[in-house]
Amino acid sequence: MAMQSQYFVSGSILRHIFSMAHTSMLALVAMVLVDALDLFFLSLLGDVEIIAGLGFAWPIIFFTLAVSLGISTAMTALVSRTEGLGDRERAKIYATHILVFGLVLSGVMTVVLWLSAPWMLDMFGAVGKARDVGVTYVQIVILCLPVLVLSMSSGALLRAIGAKQRAMWSKMIGAAVNAILDPIFIFGFDWGVEGAAWATVMSRIAIMAVAFYGVRNVHHMLGRFDATLFRKDIRDIARVTVPVGLAKIGPPIASAFIMSSMAKFGPDAVAAMAIIERIGPFVFVGYMALPQAIGPIIGQNFAAAKAERVRSIWHNVWGLVVVYAAIVCTALFLFQGQIAALFSATDQTAAYLSIFCSFTAPFYVFLGLQFSSHTFFNVTGRPNLAMIFDLAKELLGVIPLVWLGSYYMGAPGVLAGQAAGIVLFGTITAVVSYRLACGRWSAEAYNLSRST
């Protein structure tokens, strides 16, 4: 059944946030849990070089996710704002044009990244078996980048109109496919790392099939393609996609720098960082779900000039971020030993994991504030601010502080430097977005007219 227009401009703000967040969170939990299962199953092979290889591959995979996120953010921003103005037909045309734009861009990127993967891993400092594992994994997974873009954009479109359940189920079905195929491909077919990569590909195809079916056949949210209007819409799409995409270049660059810094201290340090980069998204999945939840809500209320409701959203967000951090960090501290055992970590790897679970994880509360702030910037017509703060965090915060930390403290200093960069720019970003959200504004100030 098709969702009504302007779904979020009335009713309880907190109820809307919880309703959207719990579906986003369940879907993301399923996805990041499968990512962790990939690592778990491969760790059973008993080779630390395999885990290190996945660690080196992660910055490239993260970059593809960042590009997909940029396109899906454009979908959320443009469709939710148009929905807020009550123009469903224009929202459908935006949806079609964004999907076409994403498929063309991702097709070109697939070729470029596939060819450059060996060179990029060389630049990250990968050598030997770890390099071979990383290249193999990247070159298989990268083949489904257009599928990833289509699936993420379709999911964003469903959330933008309030169809949160189908967006959730698409990811949960994909996660189930991955979880089933992982052990079959890795152990049953004896494909090893290649099996994990192909399971990921099949998972993304399943997500795309379910989400796109909902967009096209259930909610009928695809409009006609208009070549003339498409040329105009490219500018609107690019205003969001380019800044978000550029902003998300920072994290994989920082991740690559962190991995290369850890590589100086041996495969145990790289393995520890690879595990942290898998369990981090899992335990802090709420910080990824919350921005997905509030994006359509802010977008519709902003376009409808509901200033008090936008401020109320922001007050609720701050409280939810802090409460969530307290719960997660307590659990990490209490179960750090079990986490190390789950991934068959060596004593040295377990020691690095303990630093994360005991000392640096609590500072990720500032990451939650930054993620939500970026969503506010993107959907209210200020994607350039999100880009500036994200790049500044990685290039002016994380990277130099990681370098300093590794120089003076070794591998533990890498973790400390990363946390310090998150705190510094998370605080600045949160303060700026809060002041903007609680200041005087109007939809007209951001050129959001009913002719959009």
Secondary structure, 3 states (H helix, E strand, C coil): CCCCCCCCCCCCHHHHHHHHHHHHHHHHHHHHHHHHHHHHHHHCCCCHHHHHHHHHHHHHHHHHHHHHHHHHHHHHHHHHHHHHCCCHHHHHHHHHHHHHHHHHHHHHHHHHHHHHHHHHHHHHCCCHHHHHHHHHHHHHHHHHHHHHHHHHHHHHHHHHCCCHHHHHHHHHHHHHHHHHHHHHHHHHCCCCHHHHHHHHHHHHHHHHHHHHHHHHHHCCCCCCCCHHHHHHHHHHHHHHHHHHHHHCCHHHHHHHHHHHHHHCCCHHHHHHHHHHHHHHHHHCHHHHHHHHHHHHHHHHHHHCCCHHHHHHHHHHHHHHHHHHHHHHHHHHHHCHHHHHHHCCCCHHHHHHHHHHHHHHHHHHHHHHHHHHHHHHHHHCCCHHHHHHHHHHHHHHHHHHHHHHHHHHHCHHHHHHHHHHHHHHHHHHHHHHHHHHHCCCCCHHHHCCCCCC
